[in-house]
Amino acid sequence: MATRYIFVTGGVISGLGKGITTASIGKILQSRGFKVTAIKCDAYVNLDAGTMNPMEHGEVFVTDDGIETDQDLGHYERFLNIDLSRSNYTTTGQIYASVIQRERNLEYGGKCVEVVPHVPEELIRRITQAGEDFKADFVIVEIGGTVGEYQNILFLEAARLMSHQMPGKVIHVHVGYLPLPSSIGEMKSKPVQNSIRSLNSVGIQPDFVVCRSEKPIDDVRKAKIAMFGNIAKEDVISNPDVGSIYEIPLILEDQGMGDRILHKFGLKARKGKLQEWKNLIKTLKTVKKEVKIGIVGKYFRVGDFSLEDSYVCVIEAIKHAAWSLNLKPTIAWLDSGDIEKNGAKSLEGFDGIIVPQGWGSRGSEGKIVTIRHAREHKIPYLGLCFGMQHAVIEFARNVCGLQNANSEEVNPKTPHPVIHIMDYQKKLVAKRQYGGTIRLGAYPCELKPKSKLAKLYDNKPEISERHRHRYEFNNKYRARLEKAGMVFSGLSPDGKLVEAIELPDHPFFVGTQYHPELKSRPNHPHPLFVGFLQAAAKK
């Protein structure tokens, strides 16, 4: 069938869960046998998310083909259980760069190139191309930000143009927030009404309004939004706060959203097959045996608030693995800066510890303290990228006696750079070529036979995992660390790059240069996290 397009916009406040709504709609349609893909449109002028501060932007998600994207692509992959690519992500910066390059190539035939229509037309070209690349029945397009902002107006113009150019093949879903002020005690619909009018002002009438709120919205609120939003009452969908984001597809489906979408496109109704998803929800709601995991990072604090957006994929991968083992994960976030100041006391009582990705020197000594505590007290440990590098540093210092061993990223003058920057990367950094130049995307990794890592991967000789880093293990120290007991269980096919390390005389001590959390899915947990959780549960 011809490809259909669903645009998802947001209003009232940011951070509503447009990405989860997009992924959930995709899951509902996918369960009916349709082929679905999703695109995130971010309004910033950055070419990608790679150079942005994780405390400001949240975690960066990396695809197999090496594009650094918004974390919403991670939600799309996890819900839809598909691998996405650079076709699924675009920014204002990408659009402008493409338009300017096409103008330089005389692809506009000498025309005066203008913001409108040429910028929206470039976005439309990318959206339709993504549908062709994936041979998709449905392309769901999430427009970042909120209606009424200046930044995303050109994306909204593209959505309007597509509605005009493709009648019957485009619908719009608007996600808005209904506050419940404690001083009033009543859920208020006026902000959503105004948000719909802002959307109307750019020429778009929503087909659905998904209402985010603390509690389910009642018929009174639905009727008001339907009347003043000029939509049918049954197209006002309640999306209240729930215990798990994975409940959202079932909540939307229970209100008939899947059938209503097909009806608006003039397609015959199909019964959805979500039993496997329902089983997942039943499991996560009924598991009782608790396992306590500490994540030691440095991107949690934003002003007076503590956020988990910087480590979304790690947190979700823990949940996926725990549920597969009928475990209830209790996750605590620990600031490595606090451990650096106060020591390892806050690490007591955890069944397992993870040190995830990170950049720069701040809090690095707190991670060394954490890793030593996990190694010496036999606490299951999983180091991810920076966490693997710091496991090497800790081992070099405290087992091999290499005083002041460090990473060149943390201390360029260290006498023992056990983690160093490779020569070709030095040249890039010297030219300040930071964006998109690190080691990105999927790379093959050969596993050491009979190692713990190989067993976790069902003794496969070679695997493929996603990377995002600039610094590597320094092979000058490989023999010395190996002699002291460290096992290099994952190497690049040419043997030059260390991809994974482990300690054999430990319940679970594994570090990977790659990011296994990026490939974990709710019903297909990553084997590394499963092995880690199994060891934690035994403790």
Rosetta blueprint (number, residue, H / E / L):
1 M L
2 A L
3 T L
4 R E
5 Y E
6 I E
7 F E
8 V E
9 T E
10 G E
11 G L
12 V L
13 I L
14 S L
15 G L
16 L L
17 G L
18 K H
19 G H
20 I H
21 T H
22 T H
23 A H
24 S H
25 I H
26 G H
27 K H
28 I H
29 L H
30 Q H
31 S L
32 R L
33 G L
34 F L
35 K L
36 V E
37 T E
38 A E
39 I E
40 K E
41 C E
42 D E
43 A L
44 Y L
45 V L
46 N L
47 L L
48 D L
49 A L
50 G L
51 T L
52 M L
53 N L
54 P H
55 M H
56 E H
57 H H
58 G L
59 E L
60 V L
61 F E
62 V E
63 T L
64 D L
65 D L
66 G L
67 I L
68 E E
69 T E
70 D L
71 Q L
72 D H
73 L H
74 G H
75 H H
76 Y H
77 E H
78 R H
79 F H
80 L H
81 N L
82 I L
83 D L
84 L L
85 S L
86 R H
87 S H
88 N H
89 Y E
90 T E
91 T E
92 T H
93 G H
94 Q H
95 I H
96 Y H
97 A H
98 S H
99 V H
100 I H
101 Q H
102 R H
103 E H
104 R H
105 N L
106 L L
107 E L
108 Y L
109 G L
110 G L
111 K L
112 C L
113 V L
114 E L
115 V H
116 V H
117 P H
118 H H
119 V H
120 P H
121 E H
122 E H
123 L H
124 I H
125 R H
126 R H
127 I H
128 T H
129 Q H
130 A H
131 G H
132 E H
133 D H
134 F H
135 K L
136 A L
137 D L
138 F E
139 V E
140 I E
141 V E
142 E E
143 I E
144 G L
145 G L
146 T L
147 V L
148 G L
149 E L
150 Y L
151 Q L
152 N L
153 I H
154 L H
155 F H
156 L H
157 E H
158 A H
159 A H
160 R H
161 L H
162 M H
163 S H
164 H H
165 Q H
166 M L
167 P L
168 G L
169 K L
170 V E
171 I E
172 H E
173 V E
174 H E
175 V E
176 G E
177 Y E
178 L L
179 P L
180 L L
181 P L
182 S L
183 S L
184 I L
185 G L
186 E L
187 M L
188 K L
189 S L
190 K H
191 P H
192 V H
193 Q H
194 N H
195 S H
196 I H
197 R H
198 S H
199 L H
200 N H
201 S H
202 V L
203 G L
204 I L
205 Q L
206 P L
207 D L
208 F E
209 V E
210 V E
211 C E
212 R E
213 S E
214 E L
215 K L
216 P L
217 I L
218 D L
219 D H
220 V H
221 R H
222 K H
223 A H
224 K H
225 I H
226 A H
227 M H
228 F H
229 G H
230 N L
231 I L
232 A L
233 K H
234 E H
235 D H
236 V E
237 I E
238 S E
239 N E
240 P E
241 D L
242 V L
243 G L
244 S L
245 I H
246 Y H
247 E H
248 I H
249 P H
250 L H
251 I H
252 L H
253 E H
254 D H
255 Q L
256 G L
257 M H
258 G H
259 D H
260 R H
261 I H
262 L H
263 H H
264 K H
265 F L
266 G L
267 L L
268 K L
269 A L
270 R L
271 K L
272 G L
273 K L
274 L L
275 Q H
276 E H
277 W H
278 K H
279 N H
280 L H
281 I H
282 K H
283 T H
284 L H
285 K H
286 T H
287 V L
288 K L
289 K L
290 E E
291 V E
292 K E
293 I E
294 G E
295 I E
296 V E
297 G E
298 K L
299 Y L
300 F L
301 R E
302 V E
303 G L
304 D L
305 F E
306 S E
307 L L
308 E L
309 D H
310 S H
311 Y H
312 V H
313 C H
314 V H
315 I H
316 E H
317 A H
318 I H
319 K H
320 H H
321 A H
322 A H
323 W H
324 S H
325 L L
326 N L
327 L L
328 K E
329 P E
330 T E
331 I E
332 A E
333 W E
334 L E
335 D E
336 S H
337 G H
338 D H
339 I H
340 E H
341 K H
342 N H
343 G L
344 A H
345 K H
346 S H
347 L H
348 E L
349 G L
350 F L
351 D L
352 G E
353 I E
354 I E
355 V E
356 P L
357 Q L
358 G L
359 W L
360 G L
361 S L
362 R L
363 G L
364 S H
365 E H
366 G H
367 K H
368 I H
369 V H
370 T H
371 I H
372 R H
373 H H
374 A H
375 R H
376 E H
377 H L
378 K L
379 I L
380 P L
381 Y E
382 L E
383 G E
384 L E
385 C L
386 F H
387 G H
388 M H
389 Q H
390 H H
391 A H
392 V H
393 I H
394 E H
395 F H
396 A H
397 R H
398 N H
399 V L
400 C L
401 G L
402 L L
403 Q L
404 N L
405 A L
406 N E
407 S E
408 E L
409 E L
410 V L
411 N L
412 P L
413 K L
414 T L
415 P L
416 H L
417 P E
418 V E
419 I E
420 H E
421 I E
422 M L
423 D H
424 Y H
425 Q H
426 K H
427 K H
428 L H
429 V H
430 A H
431 K L
432 R L
433 Q L
434 Y L
435 G L
436 G L
437 T L
438 I L
439 R E
440 L E
441 G E
442 A E
443 Y E
444 P E
445 C E
446 E E
447 L E
448 K L
449 P L
450 K L
451 S L
452 K H
453 L H
454 A H
455 K H
456 L H
457 Y L
458 D L
459 N L
460 K L
461 P L
462 E E
463 I E
464 S E
465 E E
466 R E
467 H E
468 R E
469 H E
470 R L
471 Y E
472 E E
473 F E
474 N L
475 N H
476 K H
477 Y H
478 R H
479 A H
480 R H
481 L H
482 E H
483 K H
484 A L
485 G L
486 M L
487 V E
488 F E
489 S E
490 G E
491 L E
492 S L
493 P L
494 D L
495 G L
496 K L
497 L L
498 V E
499 E E
500 A E
501 I E
502 E E
503 L L
504 P L
505 D L
506 H L
507 P L
508 F L
509 F E
510 V E
511 G E
512 T E
513 Q L
514 Y L
515 H L
516 P H
517 E H
518 L H
519 K H
520 S L
521 R E
522 P L
523 N L
524 H E
525 P L
526 H L
527 P H
528 L H
529 F H
530 V H
531 G H
532 F H
533 L H
534 Q H
535 A H
536 A H
537 A H
538 K H
539 K L
